[in-house]
Amino acid sequence: MKKNIYRLLLVISILFAYQTTALAQYVLLEADKQYELYNYNKAIDLYELAYKKKPTLHAAERLGQAYSYQSNYRQAESWYAIAAGMSNTNPENVLQYAKALQQNSKYAEAKVQYQKYGELNKTVDTKRQNLWMLSCDSAGFWMKNPTKVTITNEKILNTAQSDWGATVYGNSIVFSSDRGNTSADKVSGNRPFLKFDGAKKPDRTVYGWTGNHYLRLYEKDANLDSVFSFNLNANTDYHVGPACFSKDRNEVFFTLSKIPEKPVYVNGKLATVNLGIYSSKKGADGKWTSPVPFKYNKVDDYSVGDPFITADGNSLYFVSNMPNGRGGTDIYVCQRTAAGDWGLPVNLKEINTEGNERTPVLDHENNLYFSTDGRIGMGGLDIFKTQLLPGKIAEPKNLGYPTNSPQDDFTYLKTSPLTGYFTSNRPGGLGSDDIYSFKELQNFALKLTGRVFDSARKQPLVNAIVTLSKINGQTFKVQTDETGDFRFNLDKESDYNLTGEKTNYRADVASFTTINLTVSTEIKKDLYLERIELEKAIKIENIYYDFDKSNIRPDAAVELDKLVKIMKDNPTIWIELGSHTDSRGNDQYNQWLSQRRANSAVQYIIDRGIGKNRITAKGYGESKLLNHCSNGVQCSESAHQLNRRTEFKIVKQ
């Protein structure tokens, strides 16, 4: 009989394993379909589900790619670390891991991975590798020597979605956003193209790349507290913006996505619709005319976007990935002819690189501000300044930290000699891309010093990342030095949050204030990081259930809330939450009861905003007793209580 039961259990086990593998493969195929359509929001959920069922290199690297495209750099780093560490990995995953580390300010670790990539890929261009390495060194220097500038998140303009490209229009600020506040805006994202198959055009409600609506133009009047749609009928269901205006405010140029009547399909592949520039003029009735396409649009072949019209209205700067450029998107300029037409695009070869140049803006002193990822920078797009001199262009200069960050920084616009706006998707904002204002020549009054330690060994941690966030203000980051020390300048009368992070460690957080402190005060704050050990059971204290019940009691909720905080402070970790019973009662019933309790605890955590793919419920019943109190053994109540416990273990970091 026992032999027959064993054989039956073996067959069930094999069938379950087969079904799990088949399901994982099906989910993976569905994820690939969404990924190829650039529906990254859906693809991520499916890839995570597939990886949870069966860890594969394909799922890990696709998750790294998808999160990178969504500018979620912490998640991208986590998944590229997994992909790069697999035995059959592609060297490209090591490169992407290095870039993700760089975008998360982990410059010392990024340099190691860039070096490793060079060892794995002997064909890598030495010039490019040196650029990556020098960028890591320069970024570390800039972070320790920040410029005197105050940066403020313009919360009245920003949402949880993407808000970017602020420009001045009379007493108003006009910008682009995928917030989708009105029924007319039911359609998101800031990417250079749309992709779709022959049977179905892109969703007119949601942009799959971001999961948001489509970009529209919005306006904020200086005399009003609200943001409203800019009154321009762009005649498209898809992306609109950003925009720029002529000096007299009677002509507007903007970027737009419009699907042609007959999209070009090549060999059955997805159709690609690139961006184009359009313009409109204000009529005598104050209304904008129907958009007119720019002479050099060619949406089936390449993108044209990021327009900027000069004050005299005679020069139009823009970016494009048209053929014969230096690489990626380049900056071009066209001159308006006497007949009102546009002359041939001229490539600004002195500025452009093999990377991507974006958002050119010219000020009244012929200083050209633009962004690029092709020069020595902090990571992503960095803002540079150059001067257009007679017959030549000055060498571009990086604006440094904190104007630039390890993420994307672009659309830099000066509204006065000391103030202006720019866009960044740096952490700490309200959404993906946020609009920030800046003010130069801000002096600092107070100082913060501290050290980051390994909490168990009490040893200083080198190259930990410390983030200083001013409440309702700007954020600074710095790497700890060889002694684990860090230091920041502080503003008076301000509240701050402080976070310490390092690869393979759980974050530590602290808060403090400079309110009512004198300028001679130096604040000291140390941080203690706990090393992550995968698959190590960590007991959650005081998780009790009523007899034969699985509902979460108030005292248990207090402890589970602590776990919720851990997962929010460490957004890349996945955990298994396990529930255990003592040995009293039927073995199978205990197994079911523990599973119900684990399910209940997991649902409690999911209901508080933790993604369902990040946590798994596991009921162990009485299979993992901590003492000798097994079936039939007489034990005290306290001894049985030791076995009735809830634990969690980190299964992915």
N, C-alpha and C positions, 0 to 999 in steps of 0.2 A: 504493500500500500504506500509506504513512504517513498519507494522508488517511483511509483506511478505519479504521486503528487509532485515529486521533484521534476519528472519529465514534463508534466503539465505546466509547472511554473517556468521551466526552461523555454517551452514553446511560447508561452505568453510573453516572456521576456524578449524573445527573438522577434515576435510579432510587434511588440511595442517599440522595440528599437527600429524595426523596419518602417513602421508608420511614422515615427518621429523623424527619421532621415528623409522619408518621402515628403513629409509636410515641410521640412526645412528647405528642401529643394524647390518645392512649389512656391513657397514664400519668397525665395531668392529670385526665382524667375519673375515674379510679380514686381519685386523691388527693382530688378533690372529694367523692366518696362517703364516704370515711373522715372527712373534715373535718366534713361535715354530721352524722355520727354521733358527733362529738366524740372520735373515735379519733385524737387528735393525734399519737401516737407513730408510727403507720403513715402518716398523712398527710404528716408531715414528710419521711420517707424518700422517699415518692413525689414530692412537690413538688420536692425537691432533685434527684432523678433527672430529672424533666421539665425543670427549669431548666438542668441540665447539658447536656441535648440541645438545648434551644431556650430561651434567656432570654426570659421574658415578665413583664409587669407583674403579671398575675394570680398567677403562681407566687411572685414576690417578696413581694407584699403578704400572701398567704396564709401564707407562711413566717414573716413578721414577726408575724402574728396568732397563729399556732399556738405559736411559741416564747414569745410574751408570755403566753399562757394557761398555759404550762408554767413560767412564771417564769424562763425562761432569757434574761435581759435582754441579755447580750452578743450572743447570736445574733439576738435581736429587733432590736437596734440596727443590726447589720450588714445585715439584710435590709430594714429600713425605710429605711436610708440609700440602698440601691439603688432601692427602690420610689419614694421621694420624689424621687430624682434623674432619673427617667425623664420624657420629654417629655410623655407623656399621663397623668401621675399625677393622683390625686385629692388635694385639699388635706387630706383626712383622714389620708393617709399622712405628710404633713409633721407633723401633730399627733402621730401615734403615734411618729414618729421623735424628736420633741422629748421625749416621755415616756420613751422608751427611753434617751435621753441622760441625762435626769434620774436615772433609776434606776441608771445607771452612774456617778453622781457628776460627770458632765460638765455642770455647771450653766451655765457661760458659753456653751457651745455650745447647750445646751437653750434658753436665753433667745433666741438668734438664731433658732432654729427656731420658737419660740412667736411671735415677732414676724412671721416670714415667714408663719406660718399665719394670723395676723390680717390680713395684707395680701391673702392669697389668698381668705379667707372673710370677706367684709364683714359677714356676719350673726352672727359670733361674739359671744357675750355679753362685754361689756367687763369685768364683774365677775369672770367666770371667768378671762379672760386676765390680769387684774391679779393674781389669786390664784396663777396659775402663775408669773408673773414674780417676785412677792414670795417665793414658796416657794424659788426658785432663789437669791435674794439671802440669805434667812434661813439656808438650808442651808449656804451657803458660810461664813457667820458662825459658825454652830454648830460646824462642823468645825474651824475655827481656834480655837475656844474650848470645848473639850470639858468636860463635867461630870466631877466626881471620882467615878467609879464603875468598879469592876472587873467585867468580864463574862467568864464562863467557859462554854464549850461543855460541856454535861453529856453527855460521850461515852458513859457507861454507859447512858444513856437513848436515845441517838440511833443511827440507822442511815443507810444510803445512801438510804433512802426518806423519807417525810414523817412526822415525829414532832412533835406539838404539843399544846397545851392542858393543861399540867401543873396538877394540883390536889392538895391535901393530903387524904389519907384515913387518919386515925390516924397510924401510923408509916410510912405508904407514900405514894408519889407515884403517882397514876393519870393516864394520858394516852392520847391517841389516836395510832394509827400504822397505816400501810399496809404494814408489813414482811411480814406474812403468814407467820409462822414455823410455824404448825401446819396440819394438814389441815383443821381447822375454819375456818381463816381464808383459804381459797382464793378470796378474792374481793376497791378502792384509790382514793385520791384524796381531796381535801378541797374539792370543788366543790359548789355549792348544788343541783345537779340531775343527773339521768340523762336521756339521750335515747335513743330506740330506735324502730324502725319496727314496723309491725303484724305483720310476719311473724316477727320474731325479737327476743326480749328481750335486755337487756344480758348480755354474757358474765359468767358467775358465777365465773370464774377471774381475769380481768384487767379492770381498769377502763381503757377505751381512752383516756381523757383523759390519764392519766399513764403508762400501761403497767405500773403496779404492781398490787398486790392492793387490796382494799377496806379502808377504815378499820375498825379494831377497838380496843377498850379494852385497855390493858396496865397492869401494876402493878409497881412496884419497891419492895420492902420495905427499910427502912433497915438491917436486920440481915442482908440477903442481897445477894450480888453480882450475881444474875441478874435478868432481867426475865421475867415470865410473864403469860399471859393473865388478865385480870380475870374473875372468876367471875360472869358475867352472861349469861344466855341472852336475847339481844335479838330472837330470832325473825325474823331477816332475813338474806338472803344479801349485802346491800349495806352501805352505810356505817353505822358506829356511832361516835358520839363527836363532840366531847368531852363530858365529864361534870362535874357538881358535886354535892356532898353536903350534907345537912343537918348541923347542928352535932352532933347525936347519932349521926351516921353510919348512920342507919337508913332514910334515904330518898335516892334518887339521881335526878337529872334528867339527861337526855342527848339529843343530837341523833341522828336515825335516818332512814335512807332505806328505804322499803318500797313496793314496787310494788302498786297496788290490783288487785283482782280484775278490774275493768273500767276500764283506763286511758282517759282522754279523748283522742280523736283529733279534730283540727279540720282540715277540708278536706284530708284525706289527709296532713297534715304529721306530723312526728315527735311522739311523745308526750313530754311533759315531766313528770318526777316530782320535785317539790320536797322539801325537808327538812321534818321535823316534830320536835317535842319529845315525849319520852316520859318516864315516871317509873316507878319500881319501889320497893317497900318490902321491907325485910328481915324475913323471918318468924322465928318462935320457933326454928326449926331452923337459923337462920343463912343460909338461902338466899334469894336475891332472887326476888320474885314476877314473874309475867309482866308485861311492860311495858304501861302504860296510856297511851293517847294524850292529849296536852294538849288542852284544850277548844277551843282556837282553831287547831288544825292544819287545813289545807285544801290538801293536797298537789297537787291538780290546778290550783290557782290561784296559790298563792304559798308561799314558804318561811318557816318559823319555826325558829330555831336559837339557838345560843350561850347556853344557859340559865345563870342564876346565881341561886341561892336564898340569901336573907339569913340571918344567924345565927339570927334569931328564927323563921325558916321561914314568915314571913307575906308576903314580897314576892318575886316572881319577875321578874327582869330577863331580857330576851331581845332578839333582833333579828329583823326581818321586813321583807319587801318587800310587805306587804299593801297594798291600795289606800288612797289618801288620806294616804300618808306624805309626807315632804318630798322624797324621792328615794332611789333605790338601796335599801339596807337601813337602817332606822331602829331606834333603841333604844326599847323599850316596857317598861312595868312593869305587872304585875297584882297585886292584893292578894287574899290568901286570906280568904274570908268565914268567919263563925262556924260555918257549916255545912260548912266544909271545901272549898267550891267556889272557883273563881277568878272575880273580878270582871272587868269589861271592860278590855282593854288601853288604857293611857294612853301616848300618844306624848310622849316627852321633847323637846318642840319647842325648848327652849332649847339643847339639845346637838346635835340632828340637823341635817344639812346636805343639800344636793342630791346629795352623794356617798354613800359607803357607810360606815355605822357598824358596828362589830363588837365582839364579846367584852367586854361590860360586866362589871366586877367591883367590888364595894363592900367597903371595908375597915371596921375597927371604929370609925374616926373619921369615918364618912360621906363619905370620899373615894371618888369614883367614877372608876375607871380604864377607859378604853375606847380603841378604835382607830378612825381614820377617814382617808379619803383626800379629804375635802371641806373641809379647813382648810389654813392655811399649814403646810407640812411639808416633809420631805426627799424625798418620793417614795413611792408606794405607800401602805400603811397606816402611819400614825404613832400612837404611844401618847400620849394626853392624860390630864390629871388635872383633875378639877373637884370641888367640894365641894357636897353637897346640904344647903343651909341651910334653916331654917324659912321656908317660903313662897317660896323662890327657889333658883336654881342659879347658882353662881359661874361666871365666865367660864373656859372650859377653857384649860389651859396645856400647851404642848408640852413633853415631858420632855427634849428636846434630844438632842444627840449625845454619846456613842455608844449610848445606849439605843435611840434611833431611828437608822435607816439609810435609804439611798435605796430600799431594798426594803420588804417587808411586815414590820411589827413589831406583835405583837398578843398576846392572852391574858396580860396583865401581872397578876401575883399577888404581893402582899407576904406573906411568911411571918413577918416580924418588922419592926420599924421600919426596919431597914437592909438587909434581905435579901429575896430572893424569886426568882421565875421569870418568864420571858416566852418567846415564840416568835418566831423570825425566819428568813427564807429568804435572809439576807445571804450573800455569798460567803465561802468559807473554812470552812463547816460540813461536816458529814459527808454531808448530803443536801439535799433541797429545803427542807423546814421542819425546823428543829432547835430543841430546848429549851435555853435558856441560863439560868444563874443569875446574879444580880447582887449586888454588895455596895457600898454607898455609902461615901463618906468615905475613899477610897483616895488617899494622897499619892504624888506622883511624885518621883523622885530624880535621874534623869539626863536628858540632852537629846540629840536627834539633829538635826543641820542638814545641808542639802545643796542642790544645784541640779541641775535637769534640763536637758540640752543636746541639741541636734541634733547627732548624731555626726559628720556630714559637715562642716557649717558651723561647728561649735563655738560656736553661738549659743544663749543660754538660751531655753527653751521656756515660754511663758506658758500657764496653764490646763492643764498636764499633770496627770494624776491619779496621785498617789503613794500606794501602799498599804503600810502597816506591819503585818506579821502576826507576833504573838508565838507562838512554837512552843508548842503546847498552851495557848494563851491567846487574847486578843481581837485584833480587827483594827481599825485606824484608817485613814481615808482623808483626803486633803486635796488641794486644788488649788494648784498653784504660783502665786506672785504675779507681778507685772509684771516682776520680775527673774529669774523661773524658780526662786525659792527655796522651800524647804519646811522645816518643823520639826515635831518630835514630842517629847512627854514619854515617858520610858522607865522601866521597872521595873528594879530591881536583879536581878542573878543570873538573867538571862534570855537566851534565844536568839531572834533575829529574822530574818525575811525581808523584803526591801524590793523593791517592784516599781514601775516607772514606765511609764505608758501615755499615749498620746495618739492621737486619731483620725488615721488615715493614717500611723501609725508602728508599727514593731515594738517590742514591750515589751523593757525591760531589767530584769534582776534582780540582786540582791546579797544577801548575808547577813552578819550580824555578831553579836556577843555583848556583854553587859554583865557577864558573869561575871568576878569578881575586879577590877572597876573601882570606883574611889572615886566618891563622890557629886559631886565637883567636875569630873568628866570630861565633856567635850562631844564626842560622836562626830560626824565629818563624813563623809558619803557622797554622791558625785555619781553621777548616772545619765545614760547616753548612749543616745538612741533613734535608730534608723535609719529614715529615711523609706521608705515602701513605694512602689515603682514597679511598676505592673502591667505584665505582659508583658515585663519585663526579665529576660534570662537570667542566672542566678547559678550559677557553676560550683561543683560539689561536688568538693573535692580528694580525690585518692587513691582513686577508685572504679575499681578494676581487676578484670578478669575473666581467668580462665585462658583460654588459646587455644581459641576455638570453643566456649566454655562460657558459661552464663548464671547459674550459681548464685552466691550471695553469699558472698564470701570473708570471713574474719575481719577483715582490714584494711579492707574495704569496709563491713562492719557498723559499725565505729567511726564512720565518717563519716555513714552513714545514721542512726545514733542521734542525731547532732547535729541532723539535719533533723527527726527525731521530736520532739526537745525544742522546736525552733522552733515546730512545729505545736501542741504542747501549751501552750506559752507564749502562743500567738496563736490561740485556738480558732476564730476566725471566718474565717481565711484558707483559700482553696482553692489548690492548686498543680497545675501540670503538670510531671511529671518526664520529662525527655527524655534518651534515650541516643543517642550518636553513634559511628560507626565511622570508621576511615580509609578511603581509597579502594581499598586492595588487596583483591582478590577480586571475585566477581560482585556487581553492583550490587543485584540483587533479594535475593540471599542476605544481603548486609549489612543490607538493610532488615529482613528477618525476624529476623536475629540481634539487631539493636538493639532490636526490639520485644520479643523474649523477655527481653532484659536489663532493659529498662524495666519489663516486667511483673513480673519477679523482684524488682526493687528496690521497686516499689510494694507487692507482696504482703508483703514484709518489714516495710514501714512500717505497713500495715493490721494485721498480726499483733501489732503493739505498741500497739494501741488507737486508731489514727487511723481515723475514719469513712471508709468506702469512697467516699462521695460527694465527699469533700474532695480526692481526689487522682486524677489521670489519668495513665496510662502512654502515652508517645509515642515510638515508634522512628523516628528520622530517617535511619538508615543513614548514607550518605556525602553526603547532600543539603545539608548546611550546614557545609562545610569552613571552617576558620579561616585557611587559608593556600593557597598555590598547588599543594599536593600532590594534584592530581586524578589521574584515570586516566592511566597511562602516563608520569607525571612522576617522575623519579628524585629521591628525598628521603631524608634521613637518618632513622634510627629515631626520634630525638627529635622531628623535624618531624612524622612520622606520629603519634607519641604525643600531640601537641598536639590532634589531631583526635579521638582516642579519649577521649571525655569524657562525663560525666553532668552535666546541668544541671537546675535547676528554675526555674520562674518562677511568681510569684504571679498568679493569674488572677481572684481575688476576695478582697477584704479585709474 
